[in-house]
Amino acid sequence: MSLKILLADDHMIVRRGLSILLNNEQDMEVVAQAENGQAAVELAAKLSPDIVVMDIAMPDLNGIEAARRILARNPAIHIIALSVHSEKQFVVEMFRAGASGYILKDCAFEELTQAIHAVTKNRKYLSPAIAHIVLEGCLRHESRSASSAYALLTPRERQVLQLLSEGWKTRNIAAYLKVSTKTVESHRLHIMRKLNLHNIAGLTKYAVREGLTSL
């Protein structure tokens, strides 16, 4: 029986290339593709794949937030991050979100299949190229930075911050999230106060640095 795989990446060429390679594996089948985090959440809820291979930097909803939502609904799904980011905060936050594996996009395809087989056996998989990042953090007993978006902001505030930094207007965010414009404005004010940032340029720089968006 083939493993059902959902691919989530905002680059079509990446999704199509991975889909072809994975479908050539005897025990794997790509059942769907998502171009952003929100689509990944919806498809995962609908299809219950065994594996979600997901980028971190995606529009509308980034991979870290998408992983949290997917696993909140279905903890049995295994999520593997496939990212260009090797920085510690991305790796650590992805695992804190519940991911089972993390590999880099410049790895060989064989490493992806190795990661898939590992997580289906309930083992964690971390690319050897970045294993030292997590190990160093454990040895230093590092905790989440007090200035981190994941420490300061609620999940909803992080999503509003991402959308604001990607150029969404208040009314469009309200319609997308199915809330009132006053609610969005309230979130924006809370975000600015918590971060001590008072313009969109500052918020955008912060969102990029924290990995909430790839702009």
C-alpha positions as CSV (number, residue, x, y, z in Angstrom):
1,M,0.0,0.0,0.0
2,S,1.4,3.4,-1.1
3,L,2.1,6.2,1.3
4,K,-0.2,9.1,0.5
5,I,1.8,12.4,0.2
6,L,0.7,16.0,0.1
7,L,3.1,18.5,-1.4
8,A,3.0,22.1,-0.2
9,D,5.2,24.7,-1.9
10,D,4.4,28.0,-3.6
11,H,6.7,27.2,-6.6
12,M,4.9,25.1,-9.1
13,I,8.1,23.8,-10.7
14,V,9.2,22.4,-7.3
15,R,5.9,20.7,-6.7
16,R,5.8,19.2,-10.2
17,G,9.4,18.0,-10.0
18,L,8.9,16.4,-6.6
19,S,5.6,14.9,-7.7
20,I,7.2,13.1,-10.7
21,L,10.1,11.8,-8.6
22,L,7.9,10.6,-5.7
23,N,5.3,9.0,-7.9
24,N,8.1,6.9,-9.4
25,E,8.8,5.4,-6.0
26,Q,7.0,2.1,-5.6
27,D,5.6,2.8,-2.2
28,M,4.7,6.5,-2.6
29,E,1.8,8.5,-4.2
30,V,1.4,12.2,-4.4
31,V,-2.4,12.7,-3.8
32,A,-2.5,16.5,-3.9
33,Q,-0.5,19.7,-4.2
34,A,-0.9,23.0,-2.3
35,E,0.5,26.4,-3.3
36,N,0.2,28.0,0.1
37,G,-0.2,27.1,3.8
38,Q,-4.0,27.6,4.0
39,A,-4.5,25.3,1.0
40,A,-2.3,22.7,2.7
41,V,-4.4,22.9,5.9
42,E,-7.6,22.4,3.9
43,L,-6.3,19.5,1.8
44,A,-4.8,17.7,4.8
45,A,-8.1,17.9,6.6
46,K,-9.9,16.6,3.5
47,L,-7.5,13.8,2.4
48,S,-5.7,12.8,5.6
49,P,-2.4,12.1,3.9
50,D,0.3,10.0,5.6
51,I,3.0,12.6,4.9
52,V,3.0,16.4,4.2
53,V,6.2,17.6,2.6
54,M,6.0,21.4,3.1
55,D,8.0,24.5,2.5
56,I,8.2,27.1,5.3
57,A,8.1,30.3,3.3
58,M,4.7,30.3,1.7
59,P,2.1,33.1,1.2
60,D,-1.1,33.7,3.2
61,L,0.0,31.1,5.9
62,N,3.6,30.0,6.4
63,G,4.6,26.4,6.8
64,I,5.1,26.7,10.6
65,E,1.6,27.9,11.3
66,A,0.2,25.5,8.7
67,A,1.9,22.6,10.5
68,R,0.4,23.5,13.8
69,R,-3.1,23.6,12.3
70,I,-2.7,20.4,10.4
71,L,-1.5,18.5,13.4
72,A,-4.1,20.0,15.7
73,R,-6.7,18.4,13.5
74,N,-4.9,15.2,12.8
75,P,-1.8,14.3,14.9
76,A,-1.3,11.1,12.9
77,I,0.0,13.0,9.9
78,H,3.8,13.3,9.6
79,I,5.1,16.6,8.4
80,I,8.5,17.1,6.8
81,A,9.8,20.6,6.2
82,L,11.6,21.1,2.9
83,S,13.2,24.5,3.1
84,V,16.0,26.8,1.9
85,H,16.3,28.0,5.5
86,S,19.0,26.5,7.7
87,E,18.9,29.1,10.4
88,K,18.2,27.8,13.9
89,Q,15.0,29.7,14.5
90,F,13.3,28.1,11.5
91,V,14.4,24.5,12.4
92,V,13.5,24.8,16.1
93,E,10.1,26.5,15.5
94,M,9.2,23.9,12.8
95,F,9.9,21.0,15.3
96,R,8.0,22.9,18.0
97,A,5.1,23.1,15.7
98,G,5.1,19.3,15.6
99,A,7.1,18.5,12.4
100,S,8.7,15.0,12.2
101,G,11.5,16.0,9.8
102,Y,13.5,18.9,8.4
103,I,15.6,18.8,5.3
104,L,17.1,21.4,3.0
105,K,16.1,22.0,-0.6
106,D,19.6,21.5,-1.9
107,C,19.7,17.9,-0.6
108,A,19.7,14.9,-2.9
109,F,16.3,13.4,-3.6
110,E,17.4,10.2,-1.9
111,E,17.5,12.2,1.4
112,L,13.8,13.1,1.0
113,T,12.8,9.4,0.6
114,Q,15.0,8.5,3.5
115,A,13.3,11.1,5.6
116,I,9.8,9.9,4.5
117,H,10.6,6.3,5.5
118,A,12.1,7.4,8.8
119,V,9.1,9.5,9.9
120,T,6.6,6.7,9.0
121,K,8.4,4.6,11.5
122,N,7.8,7.4,14.1
123,R,11.4,8.5,14.1
124,K,12.5,12.1,13.7
125,Y,14.6,13.1,10.7
126,L,17.0,16.0,10.6
127,S,19.2,16.7,7.7
128,P,22.8,16.0,8.6
129,A,23.7,19.4,7.1
130,I,21.9,21.2,9.9
131,A,22.0,18.7,12.7
132,H,24.7,20.7,14.5
133,I,22.3,23.7,14.8
134,V,19.8,21.8,17.0
135,L,22.6,20.0,18.9
136,E,24.3,23.3,19.8
137,G,20.9,24.7,21.0
138,C,20.4,21.6,23.2
139,L,23.9,21.8,24.7
140,R,23.4,25.4,25.6
141,H,19.8,24.8,26.9
142,E,18.6,27.7,24.8
143,S,15.0,28.7,25.2
144,R,12.8,30.6,22.8
145,S,13.9,34.3,22.5
146,A,11.7,36.7,24.4
147,S,11.5,38.9,21.3
148,S,10.4,36.0,19.0
149,A,7.1,36.3,17.2
150,Y,6.2,32.9,18.6
151,A,6.7,34.1,22.1
152,L,5.1,37.6,21.8
153,L,2.2,37.1,19.4
154,T,-0.8,34.8,19.3
155,P,-1.3,32.5,16.3
156,R,-4.0,34.9,14.9
157,E,-1.7,37.9,15.4
158,R,1.1,36.1,13.6
159,Q,-1.2,35.4,10.6
160,V,-2.4,39.0,10.5
161,L,1.2,40.2,10.7
162,Q,2.1,37.9,7.8
163,L,-0.8,39.2,5.6
164,L,0.0,42.8,6.4
165,S,3.6,42.3,5.5
166,E,2.6,40.7,2.2
167,G,0.7,43.9,1.3
168,W,-2.9,42.9,2.1
169,K,-5.4,45.7,2.9
170,T,-7.4,45.6,6.1
171,R,-10.7,45.0,4.4
172,N,-9.1,42.1,2.4
173,I,-7.7,40.5,5.5
174,A,-11.1,40.8,7.2
175,A,-12.8,39.1,4.3
176,Y,-10.2,36.3,4.1
177,L,-10.3,35.6,7.9
178,K,-14.1,36.1,8.0
179,V,-13.9,38.8,10.8
180,S,-14.7,42.5,10.9
181,T,-12.3,45.2,9.8
182,K,-12.4,46.5,13.4
183,T,-11.1,43.1,14.6
184,V,-8.2,43.3,12.1
185,E,-7.4,46.9,13.1
186,S,-7.4,45.7,16.8
187,H,-5.0,42.9,16.0
188,R,-2.8,45.4,14.1
189,L,-2.7,47.7,17.1
190,H,-1.9,44.9,19.5
191,I,0.9,43.7,17.2
192,M,2.4,47.1,17.0
193,R,2.3,47.6,20.7
194,K,3.8,44.3,21.5
195,L,6.6,44.7,19.0
196,N,7.1,48.4,19.6
197,L,6.9,48.9,15.9
198,H,4.7,51.7,14.5
199,N,4.7,51.3,10.7
200,I,4.2,48.7,8.0
201,A,7.9,48.9,6.9
202,G,9.0,48.0,10.4
203,L,6.5,45.2,10.7
204,T,7.5,43.8,7.3
205,K,11.2,43.7,8.3
206,Y,10.3,41.9,11.5
207,A,8.1,39.4,9.8
208,V,10.8,38.5,7.3
209,R,13.4,38.2,10.0
210,E,11.1,35.9,12.0
211,G,10.3,33.7,9.0
212,L,6.6,34.6,8.9
213,T,7.0,35.6,5.2
214,S,9.7,35.3,2.5
215,L,9.2,38.8,1.0
